[in-house]
Amino acid sequence: MSNTSLVIVSEIWHTISESIPDHDRGMIAENVVSILMEHDFALADIRHEFSGDTDVIKAVDYFSETADEWDDADDEAEYVDDEEDEQWD
């Protein structure tokens, strides 16, 4: 998807988000960000395009923190795997 697609998604989100109840908006914003990430949009691009929407920005922050945690967990898993391999050599 192109940046033009991200602009369109942003416009659609701004149009429909007003009709989403406040208590559901955060969860739905997380789903929107998740779908955009699945379609290879960078969190920085999403943050830029949705800069005025606090719900989407919170979701971007959440995924940014989660990605950092996953990166740390992957690093630890690789280290543990290396140790296990050495035990079996």
Secondary structure, 3 states (H helix, E strand, C coil): CCHHHHHHHHHHHHHHHCCCCHHHHHHHHHHHHHHHHHCCCCHHHHHHHCCCCHHHHHHHHHHHHHHHHHHHHHHHHHHHHHHHHHHHC
